[in-house]
Amino acid sequence: MDDSTWMRLALDEARLALAHDDVPIGAIAVRGGEVIARAHNRREADGDATAHAELLAIRAASAVLGHWRLEGVTLYCTLEPCAMCAGAMVLARLPRLVYAAPDPKAGASGSVLDLLSHPQLNHRVEVTGGVLADEAAALIREFFAGLRAQMGYEALLHDMLHIRLAKSASFTRWDSRPLSEEQKVYAAEDVLDLLDLTTALQNRLAELGRLDWAREECRRLEAVSDERIPDVLWAKLPRIGGSDPKTRAVARELIEWREQAAQEADRPPSTVLQDAVLMEVAKRRPKSVDRLEQIRGLNQATLHRRGASLIAAVYFAGGQS
């Protein structure tokens, strides 16, 4: 079995912690293609600050092997280990660790500190991180919020306020302008209950004793901006790092062109020119609309309405040679 399959077993183990109101974190120890030990977080259940899933799994695996050295063992954990658990892995001479979600507050495998690869320690653990990270993180978020993870606005309204939204205009074209009267009414009704929903969510979180946690998690959103910075967008383009200088220069100019075109059309930039297509245009540097038509994935509306403008942007960036 591959890492993802083993990690799903660790996630199953993590869910067992929910029965005693512990944070859902699970761990399994695998050796020779078999699970030799499994454990989940029992800190609240046992009243023991050291009863972390990883540490319990290490103890159980040592009992099975009859030795403190976990030779040939791979430990699968649903959360990046803390300093205590990482230290135990080093002491147990664990060969390999696979974890799911990173822990930016206490992770000791690179997020806060890196004990498992510390050059001054007498053992280093091979680490693979990020396996089923989204699923593991969602499970923990669900526990702390006391709500189903990734619940949408409509589902939240129904769950918290018992309100069902009408869907009369939900499948219409929202990128067309001007909006129809039906769409305007739909959009207005969509936010009428927003303040009531906010109050209900705050009260629910307060009842669960998790309001402070939710506020702390949301503080990072205060610094988030929807400003699209061309240099940042350019740096995130696929394969941009390995491209030749001319392709990079043309791609940078096309980023500017796309942002302006999207603003003029009042449409999302990705509907004007997707990143992968933008890179293909930058690489081929077509000199005519006919050549532009040969590039797969190019939006037909962009081709017909802005093909000449796109060719001009390529030319301006130096792609004419």
VENRAPE-V324229 format. One record per residue. N is the residue number from 1. RES is the residue in one small letter. SS is DSSP state (H for helix, E for strand, C for the rest). PSI is psi as a letter, one per 20 degrees, with the letter a starting at -180 (NA if undefined). Layout:
BEGIN
n = (N/N)
res = (RES/RES)
ss = (SS/SS)
psi = (PSI/PSI)
END
This chain:
BEGIN
n = (1/2/3/4/5/6/7/8/9/10/11/12/13/14/15/16/17/18/19/20/21/22/23/24/25/26/27/28/29/30/31/32/33/34/35/36/37/38/39/40/41/42/43/44/45/46/47/48/49/50/51/52/53/54/55/56/57/58/59/60/61/62/63/64/65/66/67/68/69/70/71/72/73/74/75/76/77/78/79/80/81/82/83/84/85/86/87/88/89/90/91/92/93/94/95/96/97/98/99/100/101/102/103/104/105/106/107/108/109/110/111/112/113/114/115/116/117/118/119/120/121/122/123/124/125/126/127/128/129/130/131/132/133/134/135/136/137/138/139/140/141/142/143/144/145/146/147/148/149/150/151/152/153/154/155/156/157/158/159/160/161/162/163/164/165/166/167/168/169/170/171/172/173/174/175/176/177/178/179/180/181/182/183/184/185/186/187/188/189/190/191/192/193/194/195/196/197/198/199/200/201/202/203/204/205/206/207/208/209/210/211/212/213/214/215/216/217/218/219/220/221/222/223/224/225/226/227/228/229/230/231/232/233/234/235/236/237/238/239/240/241/242/243/244/245/246/247/248/249/250/251/252/253/254/255/256/257/258/259/260/261/262/263/264/265/266/267/268/269/270/271/272/273/274/275/276/277/278/279/280/281/282/283/284/285/286/287/288/289/290/291/292/293/294/295/296/297/298/299/300/301/302/303/304/305/306/307/308/309/310/311/312/313/314/315/316/317/318/319/320/321)
res = (m/d/d/s/t/w/m/r/l/a/l/d/e/a/r/l/a/l/a/h/d/d/v/p/i/g/a/i/a/v/r/g/g/e/v/i/a/r/a/h/n/r/r/e/a/d/g/d/a/t/a/h/a/e/l/l/a/i/r/a/a/s/a/v/l/g/h/w/r/l/e/g/v/t/l/y/c/t/l/e/p/c/a/m/c/a/g/a/m/v/l/a/r/l/p/r/l/v/y/a/a/p/d/p/k/a/g/a/s/g/s/v/l/d/l/l/s/h/p/q/l/n/h/r/v/e/v/t/g/g/v/l/a/d/e/a/a/a/l/i/r/e/f/f/a/g/l/r/a/q/m/g/y/e/a/l/l/h/d/m/l/h/i/r/l/a/k/s/a/s/f/t/r/w/d/s/r/p/l/s/e/e/q/k/v/y/a/a/e/d/v/l/d/l/l/d/l/t/t/a/l/q/n/r/l/a/e/l/g/r/l/d/w/a/r/e/e/c/r/r/l/e/a/v/s/d/e/r/i/p/d/v/l/w/a/k/l/p/r/i/g/g/s/d/p/k/t/r/a/v/a/r/e/l/i/e/w/r/e/q/a/a/q/e/a/d/r/p/p/s/t/v/l/q/d/a/v/l/m/e/v/a/k/r/r/p/k/s/v/d/r/l/e/q/i/r/g/l/n/q/a/t/l/h/r/r/g/a/s/l/i/a/a/v/y/f/a/g/g/q/s)
ss = (C/C/H/H/H/H/H/H/H/H/H/H/H/H/H/H/H/H/H/H/C/C/C/C/C/E/E/E/E/E/E/C/C/E/E/E/E/E/E/E/C/C/H/H/H/H/C/C/C/C/C/C/H/H/H/H/H/H/H/H/H/H/H/H/H/C/C/C/C/C/C/C/E/E/E/E/E/E/E/C/C/C/H/H/H/H/H/H/H/H/H/C/C/C/C/E/E/E/E/E/E/C/C/C/C/C/C/C/E/C/C/C/C/E/C/C/C/C/C/C/C/C/C/C/C/E/E/E/C/C/C/C/H/H/H/H/H/H/H/H/H/H/H/H/H/C/C/C/C/C/C/C/H/H/H/H/H/H/H/H/H/C/C/C/C/C/C/C/C/C/C/C/C/C/C/C/C/C/C/C/H/H/H/H/H/H/H/H/H/H/H/C/C/H/H/H/H/H/H/H/H/H/H/H/H/H/H/C/C/C/H/H/H/H/H/H/H/H/H/H/H/H/H/C/C/C/C/C/C/H/H/H/H/H/H/C/C/C/C/C/C/C/C/C/H/H/H/H/H/H/H/H/H/H/H/H/H/H/H/H/H/H/H/H/H/C/C/C/H/H/H/H/C/C/H/H/H/H/H/H/H/H/H/H/C/C/C/C/H/H/H/H/C/C/C/C/C/C/C/H/H/H/H/H/H/H/H/H/H/H/H/H/H/H/H/H/H/H/H/C/C)
psi = (q/r/h/h/g/h/h/h/h/h/h/g/h/h/h/h/h/h/h/k/k/q/p/n/p/r/q/q/p/p/p/k/j/q/o/i/q/q/q/r/p/k/g/g/g/i/k/o/i/j/l/q/g/g/g/h/h/g/g/h/h/h/h/g/i/k/q/h/p/m/p/j/p/p/p/p/q/i/q/p/q/a/h/g/h/h/h/h/g/g/h/j/l/p/g/q/p/p/r/e/p/q/n/i/h/j/p/k/k/h/g/g/r/n/h/i/k/p/h/i/q/j/q/p/p/p/p/p/r/j/o/k/g/g/g/g/h/h/g/g/g/g/g/h/h/j/q/p/q/k/p/r/g/g/h/g/g/g/g/h/i/l/p/p/q/q/k/h/j/h/j/r/o/i/i/q/q/r/q/r/h/g/h/g/g/g/h/g/h/h/j/h/j/g/g/h/g/g/g/g/g/g/g/g/h/g/h/i/k/j/g/h/g/g/g/g/h/i/h/h/h/h/i/p/q/j/p/o/o/g/h/g/g/g/h/i/q/p/j/h/h/j/q/r/h/g/g/g/g/g/h/g/h/h/g/g/g/g/g/g/g/h/g/h/i/l/q/p/h/h/i/g/o/q/g/h/g/g/h/h/g/h/g/h/m/q/i/r/h/g/h/h/h/i/o/q/i/p/p/h/h/g/g/h/h/j/g/g/h/g/h/h/h/g/g/h/i/j/j/i/NA)
END
